[in-house]
């Protein structure tokens, strides 16, 4: 039986990738190496499994997205969600 409280909220890591491949964690610019360290620290830090919410600019190269996903997986993050914005109305 799981002893966690039902209202325990997981840590959510918000990662954005801009069209030039720039990485941002919770709004702050980071390098790929820093991202790997922060992912690993998040996994070690709590009793709940952290979640990654990933947002990429429309013009971001696919390889940039898969690199972040692989880094997350290597750190032990298994919950990954893609964040999208609805299309603008005309």
DSSP file (Angstrom, degrees, kcal/mol; ACC not computed):
  #  RESIDUE AA STRUCTURE BP1 BP2  ACC     N-H-->O    O-->H-N    N-H-->O    O-->H-N    TCO  KAPPA ALPHA  PHI   PSI    X-CA   Y-CA   Z-CA
    1    1 A X              0   0    0      0, 0.0     2,-0.4     0, 0.0     0, 0.0   0.000 360.0 360.0 360.0 138.4    0.0    0.0    0.0
    2    2 A X        -     0   0    0      1,-0.1     0, 0.0     2,-0.1     0, 0.0  -0.652 360.0-163.2 -80.8 125.4    1.3    3.5   -0.9
    3    3 A X        +     0   0    0     -2,-0.4    -1,-0.1     2,-0.1     3,-0.1   0.436  51.6 114.8 -91.8   1.0    1.8    5.6    2.2
    4    4 A X  S    S-     0   0    0      1,-0.1     2,-0.1    43,-0.1    -2,-0.1  -0.383  74.8-107.4 -68.2 148.1    1.9    8.9    0.4
    5    5 A X    >   -     0   0    0      1,-0.1     3,-1.5    -2,-0.1    -1,-0.1  -0.479  23.6-123.9 -71.0 148.6   -0.8   11.4    1.0
    6    6 A X  T 3  S+     0   0    0      1,-0.3    -1,-0.1    -2,-0.1    -2,-0.1   0.775 109.3  56.1 -65.1 -25.8   -3.2   11.8   -1.9
    7    7 A X  T 3  S+     0   0    0      2,-0.1     2,-0.4     0, 0.0    -1,-0.3   0.370  73.2 126.1 -92.3   7.3   -2.6   15.5   -2.0
    8    8 A X    <   -     0   0    0     -3,-1.5     2,-0.4     1,-0.0    -4,-0.0  -0.512  51.9-148.7 -63.8 122.6    1.2   15.2   -2.5
    9    9 A X        -     0   0    0     -2,-0.4    39,-0.1    39,-0.0    -2,-0.1  -0.794  12.2-123.3 -95.8 134.6    2.0   17.2   -5.6
   10   10 A X        -     0   0    0     -2,-0.4     2,-0.4     1,-0.1    40,-0.1  -0.377  30.4-100.5 -71.9 155.0    4.9   16.1   -7.7
   11   11 A X        -     0   0    0     37,-0.2    40,-3.1    31,-0.1     2,-0.5  -0.621  39.2-151.8 -70.3 129.9    7.7   18.4   -8.4
   12   12 A X  E     -a   51   0A   0     -2,-0.4     2,-0.6    38,-0.2    40,-0.2  -0.941   5.5-158.2-111.9 123.3    7.2   19.8  -12.0
   13   13 A X  E     -a   52   0A   0     38,-3.3    40,-3.0    -2,-0.5     2,-0.7  -0.890   8.7-153.8 -99.9 118.5   10.2   20.8  -14.0
   14   14 A X  E     -a   53   0A   0     -2,-0.6    12,-3.5    38,-0.2     2,-0.5  -0.838  16.7-178.9 -97.2 113.6    9.3   23.2  -16.8
   15   15 A X  E     -aB  54  25A   0     38,-2.6    40,-2.7    -2,-0.7     2,-0.4  -0.942   5.0-173.3-116.1 132.9   11.7   23.0  -19.7
   16   16 A X  E     -aB  55  24A   0      8,-2.4     8,-2.0    -2,-0.5     2,-0.5  -0.950   8.1-160.7-122.5 145.6   11.5   25.2  -22.8
   17   17 A X  E     -aB  56  23A   0     38,-2.1    40,-2.6    -2,-0.4     6,-0.2  -0.993  13.0-149.3-124.3 125.3   13.6   25.0  -25.9
   18   18 A X    >   -     0   0    0      4,-2.2     3,-2.4    -2,-0.5     6,-0.0  -0.381  35.6 -94.6 -89.0 174.7   13.8   27.9  -28.2
   19   19 A X  T 3  S+     0   0    0      1,-0.3    42,-0.3     2,-0.1    -1,-0.1   0.715 125.2  54.8 -62.9 -20.7   14.3   27.7  -32.0
   20   20 A X  T 3  S-     0   0    0     40,-0.1    -1,-0.3     2,-0.1    40,-0.0   0.386 123.2-102.4 -91.7   3.2   18.0   28.2  -31.6
   21   21 A X    <   +     0   0    0     -3,-2.4    -2,-0.1     1,-0.3     2,-0.1   0.508  68.2 155.3  89.5   4.7   18.3   25.3  -29.2
   22   22 A X        -     0   0    0      1,-0.1    -4,-2.2     7,-0.0     2,-0.4  -0.436  33.3-141.5 -66.9 139.1   18.5   27.4  -26.1
   23   23 A X  E     -BC  17  30A   0      7,-0.6     7,-2.1    -6,-0.2     2,-0.4  -0.827  17.3-173.6-107.5 141.8   17.4   25.6  -23.0
   24   24 A X  E     -BC  16  29A   0     -8,-2.0    -8,-2.4    -2,-0.4     2,-0.6  -0.994   8.1-162.8-136.6 127.3   15.4   27.1  -20.1
   25   25 A X  E >  S-BC  15  28A   0      3,-2.8     3,-2.0    -2,-0.4   -10,-0.2  -0.953  83.0 -19.4-111.6 117.9   14.6   25.4  -16.8
   26   26 A X  T 3  S-     0   0    0    -12,-3.5    -1,-0.2    -2,-0.6   -11,-0.1   0.859 130.9 -50.8  50.8  39.2   11.8   27.1  -14.9
   27   27 A X  T 3  S+     0   0    0    -13,-0.4     2,-0.4     1,-0.2    -1,-0.3   0.275 116.3 109.7  89.2 -10.0   12.4   30.3  -17.0
   28   28 A X  E <  S-C   25   0A   0     -3,-2.0    -3,-2.8     1,-0.0    -1,-0.2  -0.836  73.5-112.1-103.8 136.2   16.2   30.5  -16.4
   29   29 A X  E     +C   24   0A   0     -2,-0.4     2,-0.3    -5,-0.2    -5,-0.3  -0.397  43.5 173.7 -64.0 135.7   18.7   29.7  -19.1
   30   30 A X  E     -C   23   0A   0     -7,-2.1    -7,-0.6    -2,-0.1     2,-0.2  -0.953  29.3-118.8-139.5 158.6   20.7   26.6  -18.6
   31   31 A X     >  -     0   0    0     -2,-0.3     4,-2.2    -9,-0.1     5,-0.1  -0.482  36.0-106.5 -87.3 167.9   23.3   24.5  -20.5
   32   32 A X  H  > S+     0   0    0      1,-0.2     4,-2.0     2,-0.2     5,-0.1   0.901 122.5  51.4 -61.8 -40.7   22.6   20.9  -21.4
   33   33 A X  H  > S+     0   0    0      1,-0.2     4,-2.0     2,-0.2    -1,-0.2   0.905 109.4  49.5 -63.8 -41.5   25.1   19.8  -18.7
   34   34 A X  H  > S+     0   0    0      1,-0.2     4,-2.5     2,-0.2    -1,-0.2   0.884 108.4  54.2 -63.7 -37.9   23.3   21.9  -16.0
   35   35 A X  H  X S+     0   0    0     -4,-2.2     4,-2.6     1,-0.2    -1,-0.2   0.916 106.9  50.7 -61.8 -43.8   20.0   20.4  -17.1
   36   36 A X  H  X S+     0   0    0     -4,-2.0     4,-2.2     1,-0.2    -1,-0.2   0.909 111.7  47.8 -60.7 -43.3   21.3   16.9  -16.6
   37   37 A X  H  X S+     0   0    0     -4,-2.0     4,-2.3     1,-0.2    -2,-0.2   0.916 112.8  48.1 -64.9 -43.4   22.6   17.8  -13.1
   38   38 A X  H  X S+     0   0    0     -4,-2.5     4,-2.1     2,-0.2    -2,-0.2   0.875 110.6  51.6 -67.2 -37.9   19.3   19.4  -12.1
   39   39 A X  H  X S+     0   0    0     -4,-2.6     4,-2.0     2,-0.2    -1,-0.2   0.949 111.5  46.7 -61.7 -48.5   17.2   16.5  -13.4
   40   40 A X  H  X S+     0   0    0     -4,-2.2     4,-2.0     1,-0.2    -2,-0.2   0.894 112.0  50.7 -62.3 -40.7   19.3   14.0  -11.4
   41   41 A X  H  X S+     0   0    0     -4,-2.3     4,-1.6     1,-0.2    -1,-0.2   0.889 108.8  52.1 -64.3 -39.2   19.0   16.2   -8.3
   42   42 A X  H  X S+     0   0    0     -4,-2.1     4,-0.8     1,-0.2    -1,-0.2   0.893 108.9  49.9 -65.0 -39.4   15.3   16.4   -8.7
   43   43 A X  H  < S+     0   0    0     -4,-2.0     3,-0.3     1,-0.2    -1,-0.2   0.904 115.2  43.6 -65.9 -40.5   14.9   12.7   -8.9
   44   44 A X  H  < S+     0   0    0     -4,-2.0    -1,-0.2     1,-0.2    -2,-0.2   0.737 105.0  67.4 -74.3 -23.0   17.1   12.2   -5.8
   45   45 A X  H  < S+     0   0    0     -4,-1.6     2,-0.2    -5,-0.1    -1,-0.2   0.731  96.3  36.2 -79.4 -25.2   15.4   14.9   -3.8
   46   46 A X     <  -     0   0    0     -4,-0.8     4,-0.1    -3,-0.3   -36,-0.0  -0.732  65.4-122.9-132.7 174.9   11.9   13.8   -3.1
   47   47 A X  S    S+     0   0    0     -2,-0.2     2,-0.3     2,-0.1    -1,-0.1   0.661  95.2  68.3 -87.6 -17.7    9.5   11.0   -2.4
   48   48 A X  S    S-     0   0    0    -39,-0.1     2,-0.5     1,-0.0    -2,-0.2  -0.755  93.3-108.2-100.6 151.7    7.4   11.7   -5.4
   49   49 A X        -     0   0    0     -2,-0.3    -6,-0.1   -39,-0.1    -2,-0.1  -0.650  38.8-124.1 -77.3 122.9    8.6   11.2   -9.0
   50   50 A X        -     0   0    0     -2,-0.5    29,-0.6   -40,-0.1    28,-0.4  -0.256  20.2-137.6 -65.2 155.6    9.2   14.5  -10.6
   51   51 A X  E     -ad  12  79A   0    -40,-3.1   -38,-3.3    27,-0.1     2,-0.5  -0.901   4.1-142.9-113.9 145.3    7.4   15.4  -13.9
   52   52 A X  E     -ad  13  80A   0     27,-2.9    29,-3.2    -2,-0.4     2,-0.6  -0.939   8.8-166.0-107.0 123.5    9.0   17.1  -16.9
   53   53 A X  E     -ad  14  81A   0    -40,-3.0   -38,-2.6    -2,-0.5     2,-0.5  -0.947  16.2-164.3-108.3 112.6    6.8   19.5  -18.8
   54   54 A X  E     +ad  15  82A   0     27,-3.3    29,-3.0    -2,-0.6     2,-0.4  -0.850  13.3 179.9-109.2 126.8    8.5   20.2  -22.1
   55   55 A X  E     -a   16   0A   0    -40,-2.7   -38,-2.1    -2,-0.5     2,-0.4  -0.990   6.1-173.1-125.0 131.5    7.7   23.0  -24.4
   56   56 A X  E     -a   17   0A   0     27,-0.4   -38,-0.2    -2,-0.4   -37,-0.1  -0.972  29.3-110.0-126.8 140.5    9.5   23.6  -27.7
   57   57 A X    >   -     0   0    0    -40,-2.6     3,-2.1    -2,-0.4   -39,-0.0  -0.313  36.0-112.2 -59.4 148.7    9.4   26.4  -30.2
   58   58 A X  T 3  S+     0   0    0      1,-0.3    -1,-0.1     3,-0.0   -40,-0.1   0.809 117.7  48.9 -55.4 -32.2    7.7   25.4  -33.4
   59   59 A X  T 3  S+     0   0    0      2,-0.1    -1,-0.3     3,-0.0     2,-0.2   0.291  81.8 125.6 -95.0  10.0   11.0   25.8  -35.3
   60   60 A X    <   -     0   0    0     -3,-2.1   -41,-0.1   -43,-0.2     2,-0.1  -0.467  68.5-109.3 -69.2 137.2   13.1   23.8  -32.8
   61   61 A X    >>  -     0   0    0    -42,-0.3     4,-1.2    -2,-0.2     3,-0.9  -0.425  20.2-126.0 -66.1 141.1   15.0   20.9  -34.4
   62   62 A X  H 3> S+     0   0    0      1,-0.3     4,-2.4     2,-0.2     3,-0.2   0.855 108.9  61.0 -55.0 -39.1   13.6   17.5  -33.5
   63   63 A X  H 3> S+     0   0    0      1,-0.2     4,-2.1     2,-0.2    -1,-0.3   0.826  98.8  56.5 -61.8 -32.8   17.1   16.4  -32.3
   64   64 A X  H <> S+     0   0    0     -3,-0.9     4,-1.6     2,-0.2    -1,-0.2   0.907 109.1  46.3 -64.8 -41.1   17.0   19.1  -29.6
   65   65 A X  H  X S+     0   0    0     -4,-1.2     4,-2.2    -3,-0.2    -2,-0.2   0.927 112.8  48.5 -67.0 -45.9   13.8   17.8  -28.2
   66   66 A X  H  X S+     0   0    0     -4,-2.4     4,-2.5     1,-0.2    -1,-0.2   0.836 107.2  56.9 -67.2 -31.1   15.0   14.2  -28.2
   67   67 A X  H  X S+     0   0    0     -4,-2.1     4,-2.3    -5,-0.2    -1,-0.2   0.925 109.0  45.8 -62.6 -43.9   18.3   15.2  -26.5
   68   68 A X  H  X S+     0   0    0     -4,-1.6     4,-2.4     2,-0.2    -2,-0.2   0.911 112.8  50.5 -65.6 -41.8   16.3   16.7  -23.6
   69   69 A X  H  X S+     0   0    0     -4,-2.2     4,-2.5     1,-0.2    -2,-0.2   0.907 111.2  48.1 -63.2 -41.3   14.1   13.6  -23.4
   70   70 A X  H  X S+     0   0    0     -4,-2.5     4,-2.6     2,-0.2    -1,-0.2   0.894 110.8  51.4 -65.8 -39.8   17.1   11.3  -23.4
   71   71 A X  H  X S+     0   0    0     -4,-2.3     4,-1.4     2,-0.2    -2,-0.2   0.913 111.0  48.5 -63.0 -42.4   18.7   13.4  -20.7
   72   72 A X  H  X>S+     0   0    0     -4,-2.4     5,-2.6     2,-0.2     4,-0.7   0.931 112.4  48.0 -62.5 -46.3   15.6   13.2  -18.6
   73   73 A X  H ><5S+     0   0    0     -4,-2.5     3,-1.0     1,-0.2    -2,-0.2   0.904 109.0  53.1 -62.8 -42.1   15.3    9.5  -19.0
   74   74 A X  H 3<5S+     0   0    0     -4,-2.6    -1,-0.2     1,-0.3    -2,-0.2   0.806 108.1  52.0 -63.5 -29.0   18.9    8.9  -18.1
   75   75 A X  H 3<5S-     0   0    0     -4,-1.4    -1,-0.3    -3,-0.3    -2,-0.2   0.613 126.2-100.8 -82.1 -12.8   18.4   10.9  -14.9
   76   76 A X  T <<5S+     0   0    0     -3,-1.0     2,-0.5    -4,-0.7    -3,-0.2   0.500  73.6 142.8 105.5   6.1   15.4    8.8  -14.0
   77   77 A X      < +     0   0    0     -5,-2.6    -1,-0.3    -6,-0.2    -2,-0.1  -0.690  13.6 165.3 -78.7 126.3   12.5   11.0  -15.1
   78   78 A X        +     0   0    0     -2,-0.5     2,-0.8   -28,-0.4    -1,-0.2   0.535  53.1  78.6-118.6 -12.4    9.8    8.9  -16.5
   79   79 A X  E     +d   51   0A   0    -29,-0.6   -27,-2.9     2,-0.0     2,-0.5  -0.868  57.3 167.0-102.8 106.8    6.8   11.3  -16.6
   80   80 A X  E     -d   52   0A   0     -2,-0.8     2,-0.4   -29,-0.2   -27,-0.2  -0.979  11.0-175.2-124.5 127.1    7.2   13.6  -19.6
   81   81 A X  E     -d   53   0A   0    -29,-3.2   -27,-3.3    -2,-0.5     2,-0.5  -0.954  20.3-135.1-120.9 141.5    4.4   15.9  -20.8
   82   82 A X  E     -d   54   0A   0     -2,-0.4     2,-0.5   -29,-0.2   -27,-0.2  -0.841  17.7-149.0 -95.1 128.6    4.5   18.1  -23.9
   83   83 A X        +     0   0    0    -29,-3.0   -27,-0.4    -2,-0.5     2,-0.3  -0.848  21.6 176.0 -99.6 126.7    3.1   21.5  -23.4
   84   84 A X        -     0   0    0     -2,-0.5     2,-0.4   -29,-0.1   -29,-0.0  -0.865  24.0-134.2-126.1 161.8    1.5   23.2  -26.4
   85   85 A X        -     0   0    0     -2,-0.3     3,-0.1     3,-0.0    -2,-0.0  -0.929  30.9-109.5-113.5 140.9   -0.4   26.4  -27.0
   86   86 A X        -     0   0    0     -2,-0.4     3,-0.1     1,-0.1    -1,-0.0  -0.343  45.8 -92.5 -65.4 150.8   -3.6   26.5  -28.9
   87   87 A X        -     0   0    0      1,-0.1    -1,-0.1    -2,-0.0     2,-0.1  -0.304  47.5 -99.6 -62.8 147.2   -3.4   28.1  -32.3
   88   88 A X        -     0   0    0     -3,-0.1     2,-0.2     1,-0.1    -1,-0.1  -0.395  36.9-119.9 -66.0 141.1   -4.2   31.8  -32.4
   89   89 A X              0   0    0      1,-0.1    -1,-0.1    -2,-0.1    -3,-0.0  -0.573 360.0 360.0 -82.3 149.3   -7.7   32.6  -33.6
   90   90 A X              0   0    0     -2,-0.2    -1,-0.1     0, 0.0    -2,-0.0   0.435 360.0 360.0-100.0 360.0   -8.0   34.8  -36.7
